[in-house]
């Protein structure tokens, strides 16, 4: 017997709903220039460390500070990608 992968046990309709819901939540915040986590407003490209962080904002709608708290910030980046650490 093999265990199902994460998400395989969800009904396709539920997966689709969750995907649409998350996309609406995150993209609305990003389009309005705010962080959906902390509520910081008027975010600009200059507020992010690099292009990857800016792309992450477009995906999940989190400001740089919330990304750093969630994903570990510069310390994790230095560990995973030492050649790109600033």
C-alpha positions in Angstrom: 0.0 0.0 0.0 1.3 3.5 -0.9 0.2 6.7 0.8 -1.4 9.3 -1.4 0.6 12.5 -2.0 -0.5 15.7 -0.4 -3.5 17.0 -2.2 -4.4 13.7 -3.9 -7.1 13.0 -1.4 -9.0 16.2 -2.0 -11.9 16.3 -4.4 -11.0 18.0 -7.7 -13.8 20.5 -7.1 -12.3 21.4 -3.7 -8.8 21.8 -5.1 -10.1 24.0 -7.9 -12.0 26.1 -5.4 -9.0 26.5 -3.1 -6.8 27.4 -6.1 -9.2 30.1 -7.3 -9.7 31.4 -3.7 -6.0 31.7 -3.1 -5.4 33.4 -6.4 -8.1 35.9 -5.8 -6.9 36.7 -2.3 -3.2 37.1 -3.2 -3.6 38.8 -6.6 -6.1 41.4 -5.2 -3.7 42.5 -2.5 -0.8 42.7 -5.0 -2.8 44.6 -7.5 -3.7 47.1 -4.8 -0.1 47.4 -3.7 -0.5 46.1 -0.2 0.5 43.1 1.8 -2.3 40.7 2.7 -0.5 39.5 5.8 0.4 42.7 7.7 -1.6 45.2 5.7 1.3 47.4 4.7 0.2 49.7 1.9 1.7 51.5 -1.1 4.3 48.8 -1.8 6.7 49.5 -4.6 9.3 47.5 -6.5 12.0 49.3 -4.5 10.7 47.8 -1.3 11.9 44.4 -2.2 15.5 43.0 -1.9 15.6 41.5 -5.4 13.7 40.3 -8.5 12.9 37.0 -6.8 11.3 38.7 -3.8 9.3 40.9 -6.1 8.1 37.9 -8.1 7.1 36.2 -4.8 5.1 39.3 -3.9 3.2 38.9 -7.2 2.5 35.2 -6.4 1.7 35.4 -2.6 1.1 39.1 -2.0 3.5 39.4 0.9 5.7 42.4 1.6 9.5 41.9 2.0 9.3 41.8 5.8 6.6 39.2 5.8 8.5 37.1 3.2 11.6 37.3 5.4 9.6 36.2 8.5 7.8 33.4 6.5 10.7 32.1 4.5 13.7 32.9 6.7 15.0 36.0 5.0 18.7 36.6 4.1 20.0 33.9 6.5 18.2 31.2 4.6 19.1 32.6 1.3 22.8 32.7 2.3 22.6 29.1 3.3 20.8 27.9 0.2 22.4 30.2 -2.4 25.7 31.4 -1.0 26.8 32.8 -4.4 23.7 35.1 -4.5 23.8 36.3 -0.9 24.4 40.0 -0.5 
